[in-house]
Structure formats: C-alpha cells, structure tokens
Amino acid sequence: MRPSDYATIKHKFLHLLHQTAWQKPMAATDLQNLDAHAGELEYLRAAHYLTLHLGTLLELKPLAKALAQMLAELSGVERVLVLVVERDNDMLRYAGGYGLGELRAEQALYPFTERANVIEAWHKGEDVVLQPNQMPIRLADLVGQPCLSIGFFVQDVLQGAAFLVNPADGKLPEAQTRRLLQALVPTVAIAMRNAREHSVMTETLANKMQEHQMLRRIDRDLLDTIELDSVFTMTLDWAMRFTTAQAATLALYDQEADSLYGYVDLGYVLSPEQVQALRADHDGSIAHRVARSGRAEIVPDVSFDAAYIPLSDRMKSHISVPIMREDRVIGVISVESRRLDGFNEDHLEFIQKLASRAGVAIDNAKLYTDTRREREKLSRILSNTADVVMVIGAEGNIGLINQSALSVFHLTPDISYIGLPFEDVFANSDLLKLFQRARKLGGTTVGELTTTDERTFSVNLSHNDSIGWIVVMHDITPLKETDQLKTELVHTVSHDLKQPLSIMNGYVELLLMQEKLDAMGVNWVGMIQKSIHKMRQLIDDILDLARYESGVALETRPTSITSVIAESIAEIAPAAEQKHTRIINEVDSDVPMVDGDGPRLTQVFTNLIGNAVKYSPNESEVHVSAQRKDAMLRITVRDNGFGIAPEDQARIFDRFFRVRRPETREIEGTGLGLAIVKKLVEAHGGEIGVDSHLGEGTAFYITLPLAEAN
Ligand code: ADP
C-alpha cells in the first residue's frame, strides 16, 4: 500500500467519524498512532468499507450477519452474536451471527430492560463484559465464556447489541481494539435502525396484504354459505388465524331477553356440555358485557377481569367484538389467546371487519332459513288444499304439483313430476287443451273441465312473468248440480210460461180473422199481439242469460267468421230493409278462422248488427269489418246512428240496462242483449269494447282467438 493511499483512507475514516454522532472523539495521540501504524490503517480501511457496506443492507437478517462477520474480523474473536430489539417488546432477539457453526441461535433472547446498569453503560458508549450466568440459558449456552457486549443506540433508543466471545479460551479483545470498535457504533446503530424500520414496514405491508386477501376470501366464502353453523365456524376460524389465537366463540344476542344463545366454540378441549355447564354457573361474561354495551373490548390479562369465564385455564388474554346490524347488537365474537396481552389494535380492527361480514352473512342465512320455512309452510298448505294447484315454468315443465292434482288426475304419487314436460304428463287431456289455449291468449284464462269421474272443475290459468303459468282448479261439482236444478227450473217455468203465451197468440190470431172487429178492436188485438211477442222475447233472453251465466258449455272449433257474419246479416236483413238501412259487409273472405262456437257467435253478431240497425235512424249504414291482430281477430260493427252518451257506455253491458233518451224511447228491447253478448265473447277468451259519440254513431269491437292452424 502506497503512502498516499494511507492518507486517503485516514481522511475518509476521520470524515466518517465526524459525520456520525460520535460523542467521544479519539484522543489526539490515538490519531497520531494511526499515522504511525500502517497495520492499523489497513484495519481502519477495512472497517470503513464494511460500515459503508452495512448502510446499504436494508434487511435486518443480512445486516446482522454482515455486522457479526465484520465485528469478528475487526476484533479477532471467534464468535459474534448480533441481537436486535423486538418490535414493541423489551427483549433483544438473535438476528444474525458469526462463528456459530452448527449451533442454532434463533431462540436466544436477552431481556435488556431487566439490566439497567448494562443499558446505561452501553448508552454511555462503553462496552460491558457479561458473564454467562448473567444471561438467559439459551444465550449463555451460545456464549460459554465471558463476552464483550456493545449496545447500539440512535439517540436514546436502543436498536440492538453485539456479543463478542472466544468460546475456546474466553480471551477478550484488547482495549485498543475495543476503542476502535466503539468508533463504529453510531453508523452501525443507524444502519440497524433503518433495517428495523424497513422490516416493520415490510411486515406491516405483508400483514395488510394478508388481511386484504383474507377478507376477500371471507367475503367469497361467507357469500357462498347459507347455513348458519358454517358461517359461525368459518368466522371463528378466520379470527383465530389472523390473531394467531387458540380459541374462539361466536354467540348470538337476543336484545329483548338480554341473553346470548346459539354458542359456537372452537379450540376448547371441553365438551359442549361442560362448556354449557360452566357458562350456566356464571351470571355474566365479557361477551355479555360487550353485547350490552355494543363496544369491543380487549382484555390483556383475563385474571384481572371478574366477568371472565375460564373455558380453559391456559387462556391469558381475550378480545370480544360485537356483531352489529343497523345499530343493534345481534351477536358477539370472542377470541382468546394463551399469550398475555395477545391482542392489539390490528387484531381488533380485523375482527371488527370480520364481525360486520358475519352480520351480513347471519342476516342472509336467517333470511334463507326464514324463506325455507315459509316455503315449507306454503308447500304444506298447498298439499293440504282441496284445490288443484300446479305451476308450469316458462319452458313448459312442471314446477309444482300438489297432492290434489295427483289424485284428481290419477297420477301415481311414486314419481316426481317436477321438471317433466306438462304436455307429456297431461297428454291428450282437456286440461292440456285449455293450457294451450291460455298460452295462445296470454293473461288469464278461465275454463271448465270435467274429469273422467264426472267431477266438474273451474280452471283458472294465469300467467306470471317470473313464475310461468299457475293452474288452479276448484271443484264446482256441487255448484253444477245446483245449477243444473236451476236450469231445469228455469226451463220448466219458461216452458210453462211460453205455452200459455202460444195459446194466447193462437187465439189472438183467430180473433184477427173475425170480421166482426172494428178498427179499434183490430188495433187493441194488435197491441195484445205485440205484448205477447215482447214477453216471449224476454223469456228467451232470460233463458239464454241464465244458461250463459252458469258457464257456457262452448263447442269450439275452427270457425269461419265470414259465414258467421253473413248468417247474422241475413237474419237482420228483413228488419234492415224495413228501415231502408244498408248493411255493408266488409269482411274479407280470406280472414283467418277463429276458435269459436258457430251458433253462439252468430247470436253475438245478430245482436250487435241488430242493435246497430235498431239504434240508427232510417236510411242509415251499418259496416261490419274484420282484421287480424296478433293471435286474435278483431271484428268491428259500426253504425252512424244515435250513439251512446259516455256515462251510459259503462252500463250498457249490465243486465236490463236500457238507455233512456227521447230518440230511443220508442225502440223496444229487454236490456239483456249486450249482457248475453259480453258473456259469450268472454267465454270464447275474447273481449268486447265500445266507441261511441252521441249523435254520430257507435262502433262495437270484438276480439276472438284465432284457430290453432293460424
Ligand atoms: P236492448 O234489448 O235494449 O237492445 P241491449 O243490451 O242490446 O238491450 O242494449 C243495451 C242498451 O244499449 C240499449 O238499450 C241501447 O240503449 C244501447 N245500445 C246498444 N247498441 C247500441 C247502438 N248500436 N247504438 C246506440 N245504442 C245502443
């Protein structure tokens, strides 16, 4: 080494010493000695570069290892242990060493706070010779001989310490070397502090990441789970994992009764019965206190808490966090650790996050359980009801079928019909025909059905976007029987009424043939005749309505509306001719067939066209037209007659309602025609509507379902 090199190294080293917070400058003589001894300069050069190198090490372990090696090389000792102060603790823990061979030093600790005089000496910049018997056993084993200890401080905070020893002969470094070592302390201390801060930072970051990942998994797991028990167990498992605790409990809280229930315990050795007995013996618990107050609690040492229930004598600290839903406490999560002071703010925060997730999951699970219970209730009601109830999904598969349905349709109860196509299960049945018709029409369809065992059901098929088709069938056999009686009665009575009328009519006609009657007599007899006709009309209408109101038994088939209209017009033609009114048939010959009962439809249109002629002045025009509209045919009967006032329009379909206006007063009628028409149209699955303006005319619209092939 050339002299100029020595000068550079010396300069650098002195510069380094001045840069640091070295409080104890070297004596001038020492510095002169440095010049004198090239060997020492060599030594300083090495020390200088090594300290610079230390400053670049950010990780604690590599730093400790490098430091140990450097100290060993600089001091000539065989073994060096570097210990650093544990985070939030009063222990120095082994971080790196040199010359340990196969020895394991990870467990070596030095409780520095218990050695005030050592700390004080270190703080003053003195090294301290420690005897093995002054150390905890593990450290003493590694040291074996009296060792030289140096403490590293940044300002007043101890960062770590180094223990230098020659295990073979216990020889310690010379005073000179020790002084030189002391010169390195401030730089090493700063490097150590940086590395410690770095490790705290990376640890916090790693914890945060771990916490984040845990919460994400928890969210996913809890969302997937609807069984309360597994929600509880999972929550506890996560709480224990994060806090590295040994046991945990989750309990639900009934605020009204002020009691905890539904305990789930994890990590205790006792049997559930033993745990239950222990809890029963105590009036309260920390969890109960937390449930009442709604405030989380960390109990660092359970032996000082009178409310603590020891489910295991090994547990030392406890944390309880309330599970809240909308300002109400619905449960408590408690976690216990074997360590004293085993929980910190991070743990509290995490368990709180866990509790809020558990709250949502408990709600979901409760909701699910409630829904399931409701469903079971509903299904019990459905299976006990006498009505047939079925649900057919949008794809045409059976979604629900109750007990009554099975027995009414003689379906074997051994098979599950859920999911089977409705069309297969009910192939060739009248119910299937009704369903197909309902499907074509949409909305709600009402029909009647007679089963093979002669029972009559009223069938209601309604569509719901989210459910599909709901079929409800109610047994109306008794009603039908009563109705039959009524019909028979009406028939007999009307027959009995009609017969004398016919006789009266016969004699009146005979009377008219008599030439003895004068003009006035002829007029009177004519009036009797008119009244007889009116009465007969009334009896016919009453009979019709009675029949239709008790449910029209339609015989529907593809029917040509063209011929229905033509027939109806032909029937009205004489009356129209009398009034010089033109009936204009605008129905195209190729309009699609409707699904209808021909004679009934003729009755409908005869009535409507008849009214149009009847309620129009002489020489009017009546137009009949038809257009297809989706699955329906819309037929319009329009006149330019007297029209109907808006307030009357709503009532014209009522039985016996007749508009009372001067221009129609003379017109005869029973007020039953439109009531019959409406019943018939609706029985076809169609609708009727009116558009009318007083003095301008009236249009009646009717829709009828198209026949299948259309
Ligand atoms: P009616 O036997 O009286 O004709 P309807 O039930 O057929 O009984 O009709 C009820 C009432 O509706 C009639 O009395 C009449 O006032 C009114 N009405 C029916 N059709 C028409 C029409 N085309 N123009 C004007 N009014 C009508």
Boltz pocket constraint, residues with backbone or C-beta under 6 A from the ligand:
constraints:
  - pocket:
      binder: B
      contacts: [[A, 607], [A, 608], [A, 611], [A, 612], [A, 613], [A, 615], [A, 616], [A, 639], [A, 641], [A, 642], [A, 643], [A, 644], [A, 652], [A, 654], [A, 657], [A, 658], [A, 659], [A, 660], [A, 664], [A, 668], [A, 669], [A, 670], [A, 671], [A, 672], [A, 673], [A, 674], [A, 675], [A, 698]]
      max_distance: 6.0
